[in-house]
Amino acid sequence: MAARYDIAYRRLFRHRRLVMDLLQGFSGQPWVVELDWTTLAAVRAKFVGSPLRVFEADQIWKVVHQPTGLPVHVLLEFQSRSERWMALRTTNYLLQLMLEWAEDPSAHPGELPATFPMFVYNGRQRWTAARNVHELNPLLPVSLEPFVPRCEYALLDIQATPLHALPPNNTVSYLIRLEQAGQPEEVYGILQELGTWLSAPEDEPIRLAFYEWVVYVTLPEATRRKGPWRKIRNFSEGLTMLAERWQEWQLQWLDKGRREGLKQGRREGLERGRQEGLERGRQEGLERGRQEGLRQGREQGRAEGLLEGERQVLLRQLQRRFGRLSRAARQRIQQADSPQLLVWAERLLTANNLADVFEGDGDE
């Protein structure tokens, strides 16, 4: 899933408008207003280090800083998880970029490019990785700090960005709203609003790019491959297609959660069965205990895993639809059996609020 997210973001940020809006609205850098946006262009993001090691960033864009005429290289990285050594990896990318610049005979003599690394992170958990190399070694003596590279990256943590603080008329703001949307109906409404705002004919590539992003990231892979999603010719057709398939897509996600719960239950059952079998074997004989433990472990683990998968799917759907659930609501779901979860999941498709989901089953 992480690789799929990264690819989807690369496809979306191939458009100059997304890169401009990202830097203008979310970089937090004052020098952005001094950039000549007519010069913004994507450049090669792959380079060969030594000895013959290939480094590849997600995207690199070049834009001219108007007061100085110096090119600024913007390195974009799209992440679905927080990685501890990200500051080191970023430093490596920037050093390779500067080395290539230094060896380019067409570069400005005696000058190095200005570089600006920025990470777009869409993971559910908060970003915890160090933002520079110094943070990776808190015990470093002050006397040694001058000999450690000082390279820091900017970060857009999409899930941690408050919706009320989003800049208006910004394509990346719409992307953040889509990522934080709870239900298909909400996603559809955001896409409609985007289409109304970007209504000019020349905006059609961006409108269509957002539709493709929603399909690529949101729909289950089986649905995306079998359906006519890639045959859409324009944004309007895409909205119509999504409106017709939302309910079918929701049910498929519920079924996917049950199947994943079953797989997890099988794995846990095998492990639990092995451990129970070993323990019983010490008491009643190794072979007999192993067989009995495996059987019981598979059965119990399968049932528990399937039920837990159903609970997690419903919890996620409710939270995305209605926001953070109360402790009482979460406890009710954790204590419910499979038939009750199915009833609530079916009510969720038409419910206007959380009370509608639990209607007739007691107070939430």
Secondary structure, DSSP 8 states (H G I E B T S, - for coil): -HHHHHHHHHHHTTSHHHHHHHHHHHS--GGGGGEEEEEEEEE--EEE-TTS-EEE-SEEEEEEETTTTEEEEEEEEEESS--TTHHHHHHHHHHHHHHHHHH-TTS-TT---EEEEEEEE--SS---S-SBGGGG-TT--GGGGGGS---B-EEEEGGGS-GGG--SS-HHHHHHHHHH--SHHHHHHHHHHHHHHS-SGGGHHHHHHHHHHHHHHHS-HHHHHHSSGGG--SHHHHHHHHHHHHHHHHHHHHHHHHHHHHHHHHHHHHHHHHHHHHHHHHHH-HHHHHHHHHHHHHHHHHHHHHHHHHHHHHHHHHHHHH-S--HHHHHHHHH--HHHHHHHHHHHTT-SSHHHHTTTS---
